[in-house]
Amino acid sequence: MSDATPLPPQEAPPVCPRHPDQVSYVRCQRCLRPTCPQCQRAAAVGVQCVDCVNAARKTVRQGRTMFGGAVTDGRPRLTFAILGLTVAVFVLQQVSSEVVRALWFSPIQGEFEPWRFFTSALVHGNFIHVALNMYALFILGQFLEPALGRARFLALYSLGALGGAVMILLLASPTSRTWITATVGASGAVFALFGALFVIQRRLGRSTSGLLVLLAINAAIPFVYPNISWQGHLGGLVTGLAAGAVFAYLGRPTQPGKPGDFSRHWLGLGAIAAVLVVLAIAKYALI
């Protein structure tokens, strides 16, 4: 007579939740689930799965500069992107003059084609024009983009372009050629960078004498060489000074050791944009 006691069922080998076809006897130190080599991440003790690592990363506060920028490796990637786009548009200008006509700004066109307030910063009159503006963008972006963060830097550059075009509009007269004169160039946006950097440097207690010399030289150029829009330079500079004040004096920590509320930056930038838009609408309404 034989014993027919059944054998206990064999337990299935553990598999990775993300890759069920991968058998793994290594378990995550946090959730204790099996994790295959592809999903394993080295930890202080043992390994963790990629899900636990990602979850932990979300709970860690991202480092910020005192002006709201995310702490990065310092490479001004957005600066390079704007520079590359502008140079690409300049190359297209050499292929077809229609590119300039489609993007330039003039007060008479701005009322019905408002995108020209921004797109005029992408086109330039000649090689010297684009080279000087892009060199200034490259130099200023090295400091401002890491300090402000990419989003704020882009907002500053865009507001500078808008502010320069709005000033051209405000100082133009429908009864003169200034109303139909086309303007091109990123000078308004670049001068906004100068203005913001000036305020930020003052906020940091650093010398601004060298920056003032550069501003004075650039401000004098339109009065030495013809066909340069000093109005656009002025509008960009004023806009940049206002934006720089927003970055430097809004969103500061209310208590030592506390993070700043950098959402106030966007309220301030939004207010600057609203003022520029209202000024442009009022100018067109009064003609």
C-alpha positions as CSV (number, residue, x, y, z in Angstrom):
1,M,0.0,0.0,0.0
2,S,1.5,3.3,-1.1
3,D,1.2,6.8,0.4
4,A,-0.5,9.2,-2.1
5,T,0.1,12.5,-0.2
6,P,0.3,15.3,-2.8
7,L,3.5,17.4,-3.1
8,P,3.2,21.0,-2.2
9,P,2.8,23.3,-5.2
10,Q,6.0,24.9,-6.4
11,E,6.1,28.7,-6.0
12,A,6.5,30.6,-9.2
13,P,9.8,32.4,-9.5
14,P,9.7,36.2,-8.8
15,V,9.5,38.5,-11.8
16,C,10.0,42.2,-12.3
17,P,6.7,44.1,-12.3
18,R,7.9,46.3,-15.2
19,H,9.3,43.4,-17.2
20,P,7.3,40.2,-16.4
21,D,9.5,38.1,-18.7
22,Q,12.5,38.9,-16.4
23,V,13.0,36.6,-13.4
24,S,14.7,38.5,-10.6
25,Y,15.6,37.4,-7.1
26,V,16.9,40.9,-6.2
27,R,14.4,43.0,-4.4
28,C,14.0,46.8,-4.0
29,Q,15.1,48.0,-0.6
30,R,12.1,50.3,-0.3
31,C,9.1,48.4,-1.8
32,L,10.6,44.9,-1.6
33,R,9.3,44.1,-5.1
34,P,11.6,42.1,-7.5
35,T,13.5,44.3,-9.8
36,C,15.4,43.2,-12.9
37,P,18.9,44.6,-13.8
38,Q,17.3,47.1,-16.2
39,C,15.2,48.6,-13.4
40,Q,17.7,48.5,-10.6
41,R,19.2,51.7,-9.3
42,A,22.2,51.8,-6.9
43,A,21.3,53.1,-3.5
44,A,23.2,53.8,-0.3
45,V,22.4,50.3,0.8
46,G,21.5,47.7,-1.8
47,V,19.4,48.7,-4.8
48,Q,16.1,50.4,-5.4
49,C,13.7,50.1,-8.3
50,V,13.2,52.9,-10.8
51,D,9.7,53.6,-9.6
52,C,10.8,54.2,-6.0
53,V,13.7,56.4,-7.2
54,N,11.3,58.5,-9.3
55,A,8.9,58.8,-6.5
56,A,11.6,60.0,-4.1
57,R,12.9,62.5,-6.6
58,K,9.5,64.2,-6.7
59,T,9.6,64.9,-3.0
60,V,13.0,66.6,-3.1
61,R,12.8,70.4,-3.4
62,Q,14.6,71.6,-6.5
63,G,17.4,74.1,-5.8
64,R,16.7,77.6,-6.9
65,T,18.9,80.7,-7.5
66,M,18.0,83.8,-5.6
67,F,16.3,85.1,-8.7
68,G,14.1,82.0,-9.2
69,G,16.2,80.0,-11.7
70,A,16.5,76.3,-11.3
71,V,20.0,75.3,-10.4
72,T,21.6,73.7,-13.5
73,D,25.0,73.1,-15.0
74,G,25.1,76.7,-16.1
75,R,24.9,76.1,-19.8
76,P,22.7,78.7,-21.4
77,R,20.9,76.4,-23.8
78,L,18.0,78.7,-24.5
79,T,20.5,81.5,-25.3
80,F,22.1,79.2,-27.9
81,A,18.6,78.3,-29.3
82,I,17.6,81.9,-29.8
83,L,20.9,82.7,-31.3
84,G,20.7,79.7,-33.7
85,L,17.1,80.6,-34.7
86,T,18.0,84.2,-35.4
87,V,21.0,83.2,-37.5
88,A,18.9,80.7,-39.4
89,V,16.4,83.4,-40.2
90,F,19.2,85.7,-41.4
91,V,20.4,83.0,-43.7
92,L,16.9,82.6,-45.1
93,Q,16.8,86.4,-45.6
94,Q,19.7,86.0,-48.1
95,V,17.7,83.4,-50.0
96,S,14.4,85.5,-50.2
97,S,13.7,89.1,-49.3
98,E,10.1,88.0,-48.6
99,V,11.3,86.7,-45.2
100,V,12.1,90.3,-44.1
101,R,8.8,91.6,-45.4
102,A,6.9,88.9,-43.6
103,L,8.5,89.6,-40.2
104,W,9.5,93.3,-40.0
105,F,7.6,95.8,-37.9
106,S,6.0,99.1,-38.8
107,P,3.3,101.0,-36.9
108,I,0.9,100.8,-39.8
109,Q,1.1,97.1,-40.0
110,G,1.2,96.4,-36.2
111,E,-2.5,97.2,-35.7
112,F,-3.7,94.4,-38.0
113,E,-0.7,92.0,-37.7
114,P,0.3,92.2,-34.0
115,W,2.8,89.2,-34.3
116,R,5.2,91.7,-35.9
117,F,5.8,93.2,-32.5
118,F,7.8,90.1,-31.8
119,T,8.9,88.7,-35.1
120,S,10.9,91.8,-36.0
121,A,13.5,90.7,-33.5
122,L,14.3,87.7,-35.7
123,V,15.3,89.7,-38.8
124,H,18.2,92.0,-39.3
125,G,19.4,94.6,-41.8
126,N,22.9,93.2,-42.5
127,F,25.7,90.9,-41.2
128,I,27.1,93.5,-38.8
129,H,23.7,94.1,-37.4
130,V,23.0,90.5,-36.6
131,A,26.5,89.8,-35.5
132,L,26.5,92.7,-32.9
133,N,23.1,91.7,-31.5
134,M,23.9,88.0,-31.3
135,Y,27.3,88.7,-29.6
136,A,25.6,90.8,-27.0
137,L,22.9,88.1,-26.5
138,F,25.7,85.5,-26.1
139,I,27.5,87.5,-23.5
140,L,24.5,88.6,-21.5
141,G,22.8,85.2,-21.6
142,Q,25.9,83.5,-20.0
143,F,24.8,85.1,-16.7
144,L,21.1,85.9,-17.0
145,E,19.8,82.6,-18.2
146,P,21.3,80.5,-15.4
147,A,20.3,83.2,-12.8
148,L,16.7,83.6,-14.0
149,G,16.0,80.2,-15.4
150,R,15.0,79.5,-19.0
151,A,11.3,80.5,-18.7
152,R,12.0,83.9,-17.1
153,F,14.9,84.5,-19.5
154,L,12.6,83.8,-22.5
155,A,9.9,86.1,-21.0
156,L,12.5,88.9,-20.5
157,Y,13.7,88.6,-24.1
158,S,10.2,88.5,-25.5
159,L,9.1,91.5,-23.4
160,G,12.1,93.4,-24.6
161,A,11.2,92.8,-28.2
162,L,7.6,93.9,-27.5
163,G,8.7,96.9,-25.5
164,G,11.0,98.1,-28.2
165,A,8.3,97.8,-30.9
166,V,5.7,99.5,-28.6
167,M,8.1,102.5,-28.1
168,I,8.6,102.8,-31.8
169,L,4.8,102.9,-32.2
170,L,4.3,105.4,-29.4
171,L,6.8,107.9,-30.8
172,A,5.6,107.5,-34.4
173,S,3.2,109.9,-36.1
174,P,0.5,108.8,-38.6
175,T,1.3,112.0,-40.5
176,S,5.0,111.3,-41.0
177,R,7.1,108.6,-42.6
178,T,7.7,107.0,-39.2
179,W,4.3,105.5,-39.4
180,I,5.2,103.4,-42.5
181,T,8.9,102.9,-41.8
182,A,9.9,99.3,-41.3
183,T,12.2,98.3,-38.4
184,V,14.1,95.1,-37.9
185,G,16.5,93.7,-35.3
186,A,16.8,92.2,-31.8
187,S,18.1,95.4,-30.3
188,G,15.0,96.0,-28.2
189,A,15.3,92.5,-26.7
190,V,19.1,92.9,-26.2
191,F,18.7,96.3,-24.5
192,A,16.1,94.6,-22.2
193,L,18.8,92.2,-21.1
194,F,21.1,95.1,-20.4
195,G,18.5,96.8,-18.3
196,A,17.6,93.7,-16.3
197,L,21.3,92.9,-15.7
198,F,21.9,96.5,-14.5
199,V,19.2,96.2,-11.8
200,I,20.3,92.7,-10.8
201,Q,23.9,93.8,-10.5
202,R,22.8,96.7,-8.3
203,R,20.7,94.3,-6.2
204,L,23.8,92.1,-5.7
205,G,25.9,95.1,-4.7
206,R,28.2,94.6,-7.7
207,S,29.8,97.3,-9.8
208,T,27.8,98.5,-12.8
209,S,30.3,101.0,-14.2
210,G,31.4,98.7,-17.0
211,L,27.8,98.0,-17.9
212,L,27.0,101.8,-17.9
213,V,29.9,102.4,-20.4
214,L,28.5,99.7,-22.7
215,L,25.0,101.2,-22.5
216,A,26.3,104.7,-23.2
217,I,28.2,103.4,-26.3
218,N,25.2,101.6,-27.6
219,A,22.9,104.5,-26.9
220,A,25.2,106.8,-28.9
221,I,25.4,104.6,-32.0
222,P,21.9,105.6,-33.4
223,F,23.0,109.3,-33.3
224,V,26.2,108.5,-35.2
225,Y,25.0,106.1,-37.8
226,P,21.7,106.7,-39.6
227,N,18.8,104.2,-40.0
228,I,19.1,102.8,-36.4
229,S,16.0,102.9,-34.3
230,W,16.9,104.6,-31.0
231,Q,13.2,104.3,-30.1
232,G,13.5,100.5,-30.1
233,H,16.6,100.7,-27.9
234,L,14.9,103.0,-25.5
235,G,11.7,100.8,-25.3
236,G,13.7,97.7,-24.7
237,L,15.9,99.3,-22.0
238,V,12.9,100.7,-20.1
239,T,11.2,97.3,-20.3
240,G,14.3,95.5,-19.1
241,L,14.7,97.8,-16.1
242,A,11.1,97.1,-15.1
243,A,11.5,93.4,-15.5
244,G,14.9,93.5,-13.7
245,A,13.1,95.2,-10.7
246,V,10.6,92.4,-10.7
247,F,13.3,89.7,-10.6
248,A,15.4,91.5,-8.0
249,Y,12.8,92.7,-5.6
250,L,9.8,90.4,-5.9
251,G,9.7,86.9,-4.6
252,R,12.4,87.3,-2.0
253,P,12.2,85.1,1.1
254,T,10.1,86.6,3.9
255,Q,12.2,84.9,6.5
256,P,15.9,83.8,6.5
257,G,16.2,80.2,5.3
258,K,12.8,80.2,3.8
259,P,12.3,79.7,0.0
260,G,11.1,82.7,-2.0
261,D,7.7,82.8,-3.6
262,F,8.8,83.2,-7.2
263,S,5.3,83.1,-8.6
264,R,5.2,86.8,-7.9
265,H,7.7,87.2,-10.8
266,W,5.0,86.0,-13.2
267,L,2.5,88.5,-11.8
268,G,5.0,91.3,-12.2
269,L,5.9,90.2,-15.8
270,G,2.3,89.9,-16.6
271,A,1.7,93.4,-15.4
272,I,4.5,94.8,-17.6
273,A,3.1,92.9,-20.6
274,A,-0.4,94.3,-19.9
275,V,0.9,97.9,-19.7
276,L,2.6,97.5,-23.1
277,V,-0.5,96.0,-24.7
278,V,-2.7,98.8,-23.3
279,L,-0.3,101.5,-24.5
280,A,-0.3,100.0,-28.0
281,I,-4.1,99.7,-28.1
282,A,-4.5,103.3,-26.8
283,K,-2.1,104.6,-29.5
284,Y,-4.1,102.9,-32.3
285,A,-7.4,104.1,-30.7
286,L,-6.2,107.7,-30.7
287,I,-5.2,108.0,-34.4
